[in-house]
Amino acid sequence: MGTERNGCDNLRCPICYPNWQEDEQSARVRAKADKEDCVRCWRNLQKQAEKIASHPDPIVRNRQINAAYAQLWWDDRHFQWAGLAAFASKQVGCGLLNAADMIKKSNRQRDAYQRWDQNASALERMSPYGSPRMPIEDQVIGEGATKVYQMLAMGNTALFLEIWPLHKFYESFGLERLKRCYPLRKTISGEVYWPFKGEIEFGREWTEVTGAFSAIDSGNIGEGVKLLARHEQLNILQPAIYSDPMFVTLMRGNQFAWALNIPTGSAKEVQLTLANKCTMTGGNAQQETFSKQPLANLADPAQRMGFVMRAATRFDQLLHDPLKKFDVENSLYLIANPRH
């Protein structure tokens, strides 16, 4: 009896399993089909994300990204990170608008000077006040604003392309299939648009991702938000934009000037407003500020994560407030439906 039992433990035993070859072949076919289905799903979701984030104007593209994040939250309140991301991405859009205004101001001055330079008479050129004003500081600010504009737009787009498909995959197929298919996402790297090729591997398996969706699946929303925030800030944005020396210098200069009230005309407070507006006046119940210290460094991962988690806590508190939650929900509705 013992020998028979041991023999039957061998799944290739021709006596106990006379059809073992056919069974193995069927299993291989099913595994191959399952793998192909995983890849096909990733490809489809990635192309959907690319379509959402395809507008050539970064400001319009940002609004579409904001709407997609907000819609994730409306579809499933377990996706609390996505609701917070809608507000954070909206704040990036505010930064884009501010940078665009500074760029336009600088360009208007330069264009006016160039027109004067082409048409001015010799006598006009001799006058120290003959040419249009083109202050050096405004031109320097314009150059810096161009860099900020480019980096904010690139980071906003890449983060969306990374995280939105993960949420949609989990939403459509559940946790176990996400875990099973996650290692295959990188196989489509040559078919997709990824702004950080050569810097961050597309489709890399991050422990924060599987950990976050496992937490969400078990109902631990706070842990899911924390892990996705770590993935967002440390795995993607840190190497992508916060390691760029010029961008870091510009961010530190902005913080220094704002905190010390230096009248640059361009410095802005780094904050996250949990509303569909860029800023709010009066009480600060719906906003979180980065720091009031002049030497605070947004590029420092620990300082930035502290800011993000304070915002996440404030967001969670507002969602559980019997009155203020309606303001937050209304803002997310307006972000998700920008035409309304």
Secondary structure, 3 states (H helix, E strand, C coil): CHHHHHHHHCCCCCCCCCCHHHHHHHHHHHHHHHHHHHHHHHHHHHHHHHHHCCCCCHHHHHHHHHHHHHHHHHHCCCCHHHHHHHHHHHHHHHHHHHHHHHHHHHHHHHHHHHHHHHHCCHHHHHCCCCCCCCCHHHHHHHHHHHHHHHHHHHHHHHHHHHHHHHHHHHHHHCHHHHHHHHHHHHHHHHHCCCCCCCCCCCCCCCHHHHHHHHHHHCCCHHHHHHHHHHHHHHHHHHHHCCCCHHHHHHHHHHHHHHHCCCCCCCCCCCEEECCCCCCCCCCCCCEEECCCCCCCCCCCHHHHHHHHHHHHHHHHHHHCCCCHHHHHHHHHHHHHCCCC
